[in-house]
Amino acid sequence: MTNAFSQIRHADGRAYYQGTPLSLADAQIMLNDDILRRRVRVGAYLRVDGGRLVLVNGPALRHSVNRPVSSVLSPRAGRQE
């Protein structure tokens, strides 16, 4: 049996979704779409808490990530100068 959730609340109690019951998979797809549209911050996730579905906002994006970039991904890759 698949649980259906007609309400999704933010962790602070505010409503995120209220309407037609959704499966957890459908709720995750909705959250992914909202992250893509920047309505919800990257890193947010859904948590089942006592039969309720709760949206927990994730950490903010870090402005710099220090990872080496492969020369294949460089904008100048393949160009001869």
Secondary structure, 3 states (H helix, E strand, C coil): CCCEEEEEEECCCCEEEEEEEEEHHHHHHHHHHHHHCCCCCCCCEEEEECCEEEEECCCCCCCCCCCCCCHHHCCCCCCCC
